Amino acid sequence: MQGRIHSLESFGTVDGPGVRYVVFVQGCPMRCAYCHNPDTWPMQGGLLMEPAKIFEQYKRNESFYKTGGITVTGGEPLMQVEFVTELFTIAKENNVHTCLDTSGIAFHPKRSADWFEKLDKLLAVTDLVMLDIKHIDPEKHKQLTRQSIEGILAFLEYLNEKKVDTWVRHVVVPTLTDDPDDLYRLGYFIGQFTNLKALDILPYHTMGKPKYEQLGMDYILKDIPAMPQDKAIELKKIVLDGMRTRRKEMGLLK
């Protein structure tokens, strides 16, 4: 078993709990306007690596990861389900925490039974899923990512059914994903799930601009400024309000 690997990061601090070894896989069907790794989009390319070899590299600095573990991100990890399953299986055999950082775009309720069998094997060795929800509004989501949101939201429901611990992440981009009504709707939707362990509202940054220039690609958000951290904290309160409303309706909060 080999996976297509874009890059490896030995000291990740924003990719799950603790300090983590981060595996960036190659290939993603999403075309998020604010993506800062567009070089991960092509399904071909990357370096072919075996899971055991990657775990060997993790072991070299294992002492750094005592409160962390291994995160697979991308690209889109669910495009390489069997590879990630093998890597996470090795990790769990060695008592290493595993985190799957995904957009959920590969999930669809009508996929084959064989694919769901593979997915369930992966989830059985996954301690945490970090799910990026780009936009709660279906049309705005499609404009932002060129992909539908239906399967992504269904994936969150599936994770809840399977009782897989999940963090939801949402990037707030000025004029695109920072509308208060949309943020409240996002909170109201995710408020129903009992497997939700954390919510990250991340401020948009412009660090991806140079990479687009290097690749000769047009960066369509080049005129949009970065989101200040204090503004993102303020907007997170709106999402939390939506969550509280939903949970009160469900009797989960007084």
Phi and psi in degrees as GROMACS dihedral restraints (atoms count N, CA, C in turn):
[ dihedral_restraints ]
;  ai    aj    ak    al  type     phi  dphi    fc
    3     4     5     6     1  -128.5    20    10
    4     5     6     7     1   149.6    20    10
    6     7     8     9     1  -118.4    20    10
    7     8     9    10     1   155.1    20    10
    9    10    11    12     1   -88.8    20    10
   10    11    12    13     1   114.7    20    10
   12    13    14    15     1  -109.9    20    10
   13    14    15    16     1   127.3    20    10
   15    16    17    18     1   -79.0    20    10
   16    17    18    19     1   -48.5    20    10
   18    19    20    21     1  -166.8    20    10
   19    20    21    22     1   168.7    20    10
   21    22    23    24     1  -128.9    20    10
   22    23    24    25     1   139.9    20    10
   24    25    26    27     1  -124.6    20    10
   25    26    27    28     1   126.0    20    10
   27    28    29    30     1   -89.2    20    10
   28    29    30    31     1    -7.5    20    10
   30    31    32    33     1  -144.3    20    10
   31    32    33    34     1    68.1    20    10
   33    34    35    36     1   -88.3    20    10
   34    35    36    37     1   130.5    20    10
   36    37    38    39     1  -117.8    20    10
   37    38    39    40     1    -0.8    20    10
   39    40    41    42     1  -126.2    20    10
   40    41    42    43     1    24.1    20    10
   42    43    44    45     1  -121.9    20    10
   43    44    45    46     1    38.0    20    10
   45    46    47    48     1   121.0    20    10
   46    47    48    49     1  -179.3    20    10
   48    49    50    51     1   -67.4    20    10
   49    50    51    52     1   138.5    20    10
   51    52    53    54     1    72.7    20    10
   52    53    54    55     1  -171.4    20    10
   54    55    56    57     1   -83.2    20    10
   55    56    57    58     1   134.7    20    10
   57    58    59    60     1  -133.8    20    10
   58    59    60    61     1   151.8    20    10
   60    61    62    63     1   -89.1    20    10
   61    62    63    64     1   123.4    20    10
   63    64    65    66     1  -114.6    20    10
   64    65    66    67     1   127.0    20    10
   66    67    68    69     1  -107.6    20    10
   67    68    69    70     1   117.3    20    10
   69    70    71    72     1   -97.5    20    10
   70    71    72    73     1   111.4    20    10
   72    73    74    75     1   -84.8    20    10
   73    74    75    76     1   159.0    20    10
   75    76    77    78     1   -93.6    20    10
   76    77    78    79     1   136.6    20    10
   78    79    80    81     1   108.5    20    10
   79    80    81    82     1   124.0    20    10
   81    82    83    84     1  -157.0    20    10
   82    83    84    85     1   131.1    20    10
   84    85    86    87     1   -81.8    20    10
   85    86    87    88     1   -12.9    20    10
   87    88    89    90     1   -74.3    20    10
   88    89    90    91     1   153.3    20    10
   90    91    92    93     1  -133.4    20    10
   91    92    93    94     1    59.7    20    10
   93    94    95    96     1   -63.4    20    10
   94    95    96    97     1   132.4    20    10
   96    97    98    99     1   -60.6    20    10
   97    98    99   100     1   -29.8    20    10
   99   100   101   102     1  -102.2    20    10
  100   101   102   103     1    11.6    20    10
  102   103   104   105     1   -57.3    20    10
  103   104   105   106     1   130.5    20    10
  105   106   107   108     1  -101.3    20    10
  106   107   108   109     1     8.1    20    10
  108   109   110   111     1  -130.0    20    10
  109   110   111   112     1    58.1    20    10
  111   112   113   114     1   -64.8    20    10
  112   113   114   115     1   -16.7    20    10
  114   115   116   117     1   -72.3    20    10
  115   116   117   118     1    -8.6    20    10
  117   118   119   120     1   -88.4    20    10
  118   119   120   121     1    -5.9    20    10
  120   121   122   123     1   -64.5    20    10
  121   122   123   124     1   -49.0    20    10
  123   124   125   126     1   -58.8    20    10
  124   125   126   127     1   135.7    20    10
  126   127   128   129     1   -71.1    20    10
  127   128   129   130     1   -29.1    20    10
  129   130   131   132     1   -91.3    20    10
  130   131   132   133     1   167.5    20    10
  132   133   134   135     1    96.8    20    10
  133   134   135   136     1  -170.9    20    10
  135   136   137   138     1    79.2    20    10
  136   137   138   139     1   177.2    20    10
  138   139   140   141     1  -103.6    20    10
  139   140   141   142     1   129.0    20    10
  141   142   143   144     1   -76.4    20    10
  142   143   144   145     1   124.1    20    10
  144   145   146   147     1  -138.1    20    10
  145   146   147   148     1   147.9    20    10
  147   148   149   150     1   -89.8    20    10
  148   149   150   151     1   145.5    20    10
  150   151   152   153     1   -54.2    20    10
  151   152   153   154     1   -41.4    20    10
  153   154   155   156     1   -62.6    20    10
  154   155   156   157     1   -36.2    20    10
  156   157   158   159     1   -67.4    20    10
  157   158   159   160     1   -40.5    20    10
  159   160   161   162     1   -64.6    20    10
  160   161   162   163     1   -41.3    20    10
  162   163   164   165     1   -66.9    20    10
  163   164   165   166     1   -32.2    20    10
  165   166   167   168     1   -58.6    20    10
  166   167   168   169     1   -42.1    20    10
  168   169   170   171     1   -68.3    20    10
  169   170   171   172     1   -36.9    20    10
  171   172   173   174     1   -59.0    20    10
  172   173   174   175     1   -43.5    20    10
  174   175   176   177     1   -62.4    20    10
  175   176   177   178     1   -26.4    20    10
  177   178   179   180     1   -62.3    20    10
  178   179   180   181     1   -31.2    20    10
  180   181   182   183     1  -121.6    20    10
  181   182   183   184     1    31.3    20    10
  183   184   185   186     1   -56.4    20    10
  184   185   186   187     1   -31.1    20    10
  186   187   188   189     1   -62.7    20    10
  187   188   189   190     1   -24.8    20    10
  189   190   191   192     1   -73.7    20    10
  190   191   192   193     1   -20.3    20    10
  192   193   194   195     1  -105.7    20    10
  193   194   195   196     1    20.2    20    10
  195   196   197   198     1   -61.2    20    10
  196   197   198   199     1   -30.6    20    10
  198   199   200   201     1  -103.0    20    10
  199   200   201   202     1     6.4    20    10
  201   202   203   204     1  -122.8    20    10
  202   203   204   205     1  -127.5    20    10
  204   205   206   207     1   159.5    20    10
  205   206   207   208     1  -145.4    20    10
  207   208   209   210     1  -113.9    20    10
  208   209   210   211     1   132.5    20    10
  210   211   212   213     1  -118.6    20    10
  211   212   213   214     1   133.6    20    10
  213   214   215   216     1  -109.0    20    10
  214   215   216   217     1   124.8    20    10
  216   217   218   219     1  -132.9    20    10
  217   218   219   220     1  -158.2    20    10
  219   220   221   222     1  -160.7    20    10
  220   221   222   223     1  -152.4    20    10
  222   223   224   225     1    47.5    20    10
  223   224   225   226     1  -163.5    20    10
  225   226   227   228     1  -129.9    20    10
  226   227   228   229     1   108.7    20    10
  228   229   230   231     1   -58.8    20    10
  229   230   231   232     1   -32.0    20    10
  231   232   233   234     1   -70.3    20    10
  232   233   234   235     1    -6.7    20    10
  234   235   236   237     1   -79.7    20    10
  235   236   237   238     1   -10.1    20    10
  237   238   239   240     1  -133.5    20    10
  238   239   240   241     1    55.9    20    10
  240   241   242   243     1   -57.0    20    10
  241   242   243   244     1   -47.8    20    10
  243   244   245   246     1   -66.4    20    10
  244   245   246   247     1   -38.6    20    10
  246   247   248   249     1   -62.9    20    10
  247   248   249   250     1   -47.9    20    10
  249   250   251   252     1   -63.8    20    10
  250   251   252   253     1   -37.6    20    10
  252   253   254   255     1   -60.4    20    10
  253   254   255   256     1   -44.1    20    10
  255   256   257   258     1   -65.5    20    10
  256   257   258   259     1   -42.1    20    10
  258   259   260   261     1   -62.9    20    10
  259   260   261   262     1   -46.0    20    10
  261   262   263   264     1   -68.2    20    10
  262   263   264   265     1   -32.3    20    10
  264   265   266   267     1   -62.8    20    10
  265   266   267   268     1   -43.9    20    10
  267   268   269   270     1   -61.7    20    10
  268   269   270   271     1   -43.0    20    10
  270   271   272   273     1   -60.5    20    10
  271   272   273   274     1   -47.1    20    10
  273   274   275   276     1   -67.0    20    10
  274   275   276   277     1   -33.0    20    10
  276   277   278   279     1   -62.8    20    10
  277   278   279   280     1   -21.4    20    10
  279   280   281   282     1  -110.0    20    10
  280   281   282   283     1    18.0    20    10
  282   283   284   285     1    58.5    20    10
  283   284   285   286     1    39.6    20    10
  285   286   287   288     1  -103.7    20    10
  286   287   288   289     1   131.7    20    10
  288   289   290   291     1   -66.5    20    10
  289   290   291   292     1   135.5    20    10
  291   292   293   294     1  -117.6    20    10
  292   293   294   295     1   137.5    20    10
  294   295   296   297     1  -133.7    20    10
  295   296   297   298     1   131.1    20    10
  297   298   299   300     1  -107.8    20    10
  298   299   300   301     1   113.9    20    10
  300   301   302   303     1  -100.7    20    10
  301   302   303   304     1   108.5    20    10
  303   304   305   306     1  -138.7    20    10
  304   305   306   307     1   156.8    20    10
  306   307   308   309     1   -89.8    20    10
  307   308   309   310     1   -13.8    20    10
  309   310   311   312     1    76.3    20    10
  310   311   312   313     1     6.7    20    10
  312   313   314   315     1   -66.1    20    10
  313   314   315   316     1   -23.5    20    10
  315   316   317   318     1   -79.1    20    10
  316   317   318   319     1   -11.6    20    10
  318   319   320   321     1   -82.6    20    10
  319   320   321   322     1   138.5    20    10
  321   322   323   324     1  -153.4    20    10
  322   323   324   325     1   132.7    20    10
  324   325   326   327     1   -56.7    20    10
  325   326   327   328     1   -22.3    20    10
  327   328   329   330     1   -98.9    20    10
  328   329   330   331     1    13.7    20    10
  330   331   332   333     1   -68.2    20    10
  331   332   333   334     1   166.1    20    10
  333   334   335   336     1   -68.5    20    10
  334   335   336   337     1   157.6    20    10
  336   337   338   339     1   -60.7    20    10
  337   338   339   340     1   -34.1    20    10
  339   340   341   342     1   -63.3    20    10
  340   341   342   343     1   -41.3    20    10
  342   343   344   345     1   -66.7    20    10
  343   344   345   346     1   -40.4    20    10
  345   346   347   348     1   -65.8    20    10
  346   347   348   349     1   -33.8    20    10
  348   349   350   351     1   -63.1    20    10
  349   350   351   352     1   -41.8    20    10
  351   352   353   354     1   -66.3    20    10
  352   353   354   355     1   -41.7    20    10
  354   355   356   357     1   -62.1    20    10
  355   356   357   358     1   -43.6    20    10
  357   358   359   360     1   -64.1    20    10
  358   359   360   361     1   -34.6    20    10
  360   361   362   363     1   -64.5    20    10
  361   362   363   364     1   -38.7    20    10
  363   364   365   366     1   -66.2    20    10
  364   365   366   367     1   -46.7    20    10
  366   367   368   369     1   -64.4    20    10
  367   368   369   370     1   -27.8    20    10
  369   370   371   372     1   -66.5    20    10
  370   371   372   373     1   -22.3    20    10
  372   373   374   375     1  -114.9    20    10
  373   374   375   376     1    18.9    20    10
  375   376   377   378     1  -110.4    20    10
  376   377   378   379     1   120.7    20    10
  378   379   380   381     1   -80.4    20    10
  379   380   381   382     1   -32.2    20    10
  381   382   383   384     1  -149.3    20    10
  382   383   384   385     1   136.6    20    10
  384   385   386   387     1  -110.2    20    10
  385   386   387   388     1   128.2    20    10
  387   388   389   390     1  -103.9    20    10
  388   389   390   391     1   111.3    20    10
  390   391   392   393     1  -106.7    20    10
  391   392   393   394     1   120.5    20    10
  393   394   395   396     1   -87.1    20    10
  394   395   396   397     1   117.2    20    10
  396   397   398   399     1  -104.7    20    10
  397   398   399   400     1   111.3    20    10
  399   400   401   402     1   -75.1    20    10
  400   401   402   403     1   -36.9    20    10
  402   403   404   405     1  -162.7    20    10
  403   404   405   406     1   142.3    20    10
  405   406   407   408     1   -85.8    20    10
  406   407   408   409     1   -22.6    20    10
  408   409   410   411     1   -83.0    20    10
  409   410   411   412     1   125.3    20    10
  411   412   413   414     1   -57.0    20    10
  412   413   414   415     1   -44.9    20    10
  414   415   416   417     1   -70.4    20    10
  415   416   417   418     1   -42.7    20    10
  417   418   419   420     1   -66.3    20    10
  418   419   420   421     1   -34.0    20    10
  420   421   422   423     1   -63.2    20    10
  421   422   423   424     1   -43.8    20    10
  423   424   425   426     1   -66.2    20    10
  424   425   426   427     1   -39.1    20    10
  426   427   428   429     1   -64.6    20    10
  427   428   429   430     1   -36.9    20    10
  429   430   431   432     1   -77.5    20    10
  430   431   432   433     1   -34.6    20    10
  432   433   434   435     1  -120.6    20    10
  433   434   435   436     1   -12.5    20    10
  435   436   437   438     1    66.9    20    10
  436   437   438   439     1    19.5    20    10
  438   439   440   441     1  -136.1    20    10
  439   440   441   442     1   157.8    20    10
  441   442   443   444     1   -78.0    20    10
  442   443   444   445     1   152.7    20    10
  444   445   446   447     1   -94.4    20    10
  445   446   447   448     1   -15.0    20    10
  447   448   449   450     1   -56.3    20    10
  448   449   450   451     1   -47.1    20    10
  450   451   452   453     1   -65.7    20    10
  451   452   453   454     1   -32.5    20    10
  453   454   455   456     1   -66.1    20    10
  454   455   456   457     1   -46.2    20    10
  456   457   458   459     1   -67.0    20    10
  457   458   459   460     1   -35.4    20    10
  459   460   461   462     1   -65.5    20    10
  460   461   462   463     1   -32.6    20    10
  462   463   464   465     1   -64.7    20    10
  463   464   465   466     1   -40.6    20    10
  465   466   467   468     1   -62.8    20    10
  466   467   468   469     1   -39.5    20    10
  468   469   470   471     1   -63.8    20    10
  469   470   471   472     1   -38.7    20    10
  471   472   473   474     1   -66.0    20    10
  472   473   474   475     1   -42.4    20    10
  474   475   476   477     1   -61.5    20    10
  475   476   477   478     1   -36.7    20    10
  477   478   479   480     1   -66.7    20    10
  478   479   480   481     1   -42.7    20    10
  480   481   482   483     1   -60.7    20    10
  481   482   483   484     1   -37.8    20    10
  483   484   485   486     1   -84.7    20    10
  484   485   486   487     1    -2.8    20    10
  486   487   488   489     1    59.5    20    10
  487   488   489   490     1    42.7    20    10
  489   490   491   492     1   -94.2    20    10
  490   491   492   493     1   122.3    20    10
  492   493   494   495     1   -56.0    20    10
  493   494   495   496     1   132.7    20    10
  495   496   497   498     1  -136.9    20    10
  496   497   498   499     1   137.7    20    10
  498   499   500   501     1  -107.6    20    10
  499   500   501   502     1   136.9    20    10
  501   502   503   504     1  -102.2    20    10
  502   503   504   505     1   134.9    20    10
  504   505   506   507     1  -119.6    20    10
  505   506   507   508     1   143.9    20    10
  507   508   509   510     1  -146.3    20    10
  508   509   510   511     1   125.5    20    10
  510   511   512   513     1   -90.4    20    10
  511   512   513   514     1   127.0    20    10
  513   514   515   516     1   -96.2    20    10
  514   515   516   517     1   115.5    20    10
  516   517   518   519     1  -111.1    20    10
  517   518   519   520     1   125.9    20    10
  519   520   521   522     1   -51.6    20    10
  520   521   522   523     1   130.5    20    10
  522   523   524   525     1    73.8    20    10
  523   524   525   526     1   -10.6    20    10
  525   526   527   528     1  -111.5    20    10
  526   527   528   529     1   -46.0    20    10
  528   529   530   531     1  -130.0    20    10
  529   530   531   532     1    19.2    20    10
  531   532   533   534     1  -111.2    20    10
  532   533   534   535     1    14.1    20    10
  534   535   536   537     1   -68.0    20    10
  535   536   537   538     1   126.5    20    10
  537   538   539   540     1   -56.7    20    10
  538   539   540   541     1   -39.3    20    10
  540   541   542   543     1   -63.8    20    10
  541   542   543   544     1   -42.6    20    10
  543   544   545   546     1   -65.4    20    10
  544   545   546   547     1   -39.7    20    10
  546   547   548   549     1   -65.6    20    10
  547   548   549   550     1   -39.4    20    10
  549   550   551   552     1   -64.3    20    10
  550   551   552   553     1   -42.2    20    10
  552   553   554   555     1   -62.6    20    10
  553   554   555   556     1   -38.5    20    10
  555   556   557   558     1   -60.6    20    10
  556   557   558   559     1   -48.6    20    10
  558   559   560   561     1   -61.1    20    10
  559   560   561   562     1   -41.4    20    10
  561   562   563   564     1   -63.5    20    10
  562   563   564   565     1   -37.9    20    10
  564   565   566   567     1   -68.8    20    10
  565   566   567   568     1   -50.2    20    10
  567   568   569   570     1   -75.8    20    10
  568   569   570   571     1   -14.6    20    10
  570   571   572   573     1   -64.3    20    10
  571   572   573   574     1   -17.0    20    10
  573   574   575   576     1   -80.4    20    10
  574   575   576   577     1   -11.8    20    10
  576   577   578   579     1   -96.5    20    10
  577   578   579   580     1   127.0    20    10
  579   580   581   582     1   -83.8    20    10
  580   581   582   583     1   -10.7    20    10
  582   583   584   585     1   -88.5    20    10
  583   584   585   586     1    -1.9    20    10
  585   586   587   588     1   -74.9    20    10
  586   587   588   589     1   118.8    20    10
  588   589   590   591     1  -105.9    20    10
  589   590   591   592     1   -18.6    20    10
  591   592   593   594     1  -162.6    20    10
  592   593   594   595     1   158.2    20    10
  594   595   596   597     1  -132.1    20    10
  595   596   597   598     1   123.4    20    10
  597   598   599   600     1  -112.0    20    10
  598   599   600   601     1   119.0    20    10
  600   601   602   603     1  -105.8    20    10
  601   602   603   604     1   108.8    20    10
  603   604   605   606     1  -103.0    20    10
  604   605   606   607     1   131.6    20    10
  606   607   608   609     1   -74.2    20    10
  607   608   609   610     1   134.1    20    10
  609   610   611   612     1   -59.6    20    10
  610   611   612   613     1   137.1    20    10
  612   613   614   615     1  -125.2    20    10
  613   614   615   616     1   165.7    20    10
  615   616   617   618     1  -109.0    20    10
  616   617   618   619     1    20.4    20    10
  618   619   620   621     1   -69.3    20    10
  619   620   621   622     1   -12.0    20    10
  621   622   623   624     1   -80.7    20    10
  622   623   624   625     1   -15.1    20    10
  624   625   626   627     1   -52.3    20    10
  625   626   627   628     1   -50.5    20    10
  627   628   629   630     1   -59.1    20    10
  628   629   630   631     1   -34.6    20    10
  630   631   632   633     1   -66.6    20    10
  631   632   633   634     1   -39.2    20    10
  633   634   635   636     1   -62.9    20    10
  634   635   636   637     1   -40.2    20    10
  636   637   638   639     1   -63.2    20    10
  637   638   639   640     1   -42.6    20    10
  639   640   641   642     1   -63.2    20    10
  640   641   642   643     1   -35.4    20    10
  642   643   644   645     1   -86.9    20    10
  643   644   645   646     1    -2.9    20    10
  645   646   647   648     1    69.4    20    10
  646   647   648   649     1    30.1    20    10
  648   649   650   651     1  -107.4    20    10
  649   650   651   652     1   147.8    20    10
  651   652   653   654     1   -80.2    20    10
  652   653   654   655     1   127.4    20    10
  654   655   656   657     1   -96.3    20    10
  655   656   657   658     1   104.3    20    10
  657   658   659   660     1   -71.4    20    10
  658   659   660   661     1   -13.0    20    10
  660   661   662   663     1  -102.0    20    10
  661   662   663   664     1    20.0    20    10
  663   664   665   666     1   -62.0    20    10
  664   665   666   667     1   -21.1    20    10
  666   667   668   669     1   -97.5    20    10
  667   668   669   670     1     0.9    20    10
  669   670   671   672     1   -94.0    20    10
  670   671   672   673     1   126.8    20    10
  672   673   674   675     1   -75.4    20    10
  673   674   675   676     1   162.2    20    10
  675   676   677   678     1   -65.1    20    10
  676   677   678   679     1   153.6    20    10
  678   679   680   681     1   -88.6    20    10
  679   680   681   682     1   123.0    20    10
  681   682   683   684     1   -61.9    20    10
  682   683   684   685     1   145.7    20    10
  684   685   686   687     1   -59.4    20    10
  685   686   687   688     1   -41.1    20    10
  687   688   689   690     1   -66.5    20    10
  688   689   690   691     1   -29.8    20    10
  690   691   692   693     1   -69.8    20    10
  691   692   693   694     1   -39.6    20    10
  693   694   695   696     1   -63.4    20    10
  694   695   696   697     1   -39.2    20    10
  696   697   698   699     1   -62.7    20    10
  697   698   699   700     1   -40.4    20    10
  699   700   701   702     1   -64.0    20    10
  700   701   702   703     1   -42.5    20    10
  702   703   704   705     1   -70.1    20    10
  703   704   705   706     1   -29.0    20    10
  705   706   707   708     1   -60.9    20    10
  706   707   708   709     1   -32.7    20    10
  708   709   710   711     1   -61.4    20    10
  709   710   711   712     1   -33.2    20    10
  711   712   713   714     1   -67.2    20    10
  712   713   714   715     1   -43.5    20    10
  714   715   716   717     1   -61.9    20    10
  715   716   717   718     1   -43.7    20    10
  717   718   719   720     1   -63.2    20    10
  718   719   720   721     1   -34.7    20    10
  720   721   722   723     1   -61.3    20    10
  721   722   723   724     1   -43.9    20    10
  723   724   725   726     1   -62.7    20    10
  724   725   726   727     1   -40.0    20    10
  726   727   728   729     1   -63.5    20    10
  727   728   729   730     1   -44.2    20    10
  729   730   731   732     1   -62.4    20    10
  730   731   732   733     1   -41.3    20    10
  732   733   734   735     1   -59.0    20    10
  733   734   735   736     1   -47.3    20    10
  735   736   737   738     1   -63.2    20    10
  736   737   738   739     1   -42.3    20    10
  738   739   740   741     1   -71.0    20    10
  739   740   741   742     1   -32.5    20    10
  741   742   743   744     1   -65.8    20    10
  742   743   744   745     1   -41.5    20    10
  744   745   746   747     1   -62.1    20    10
  745   746   747   748     1   -31.7    20    10
  747   748   749   750     1   -87.2    20    10
  748   749   750   751     1    -3.8    20    10
  750   751   752   753     1    78.4    20    10
  751   752   753   754     1    15.7    20    10
  753   754   755   756     1   -87.3    20    10
  754   755   756   757     1   -16.9    20    10
  756   757   758   759     1  -130.4    20    10
  757   758   759   760     1   149.1    20    10
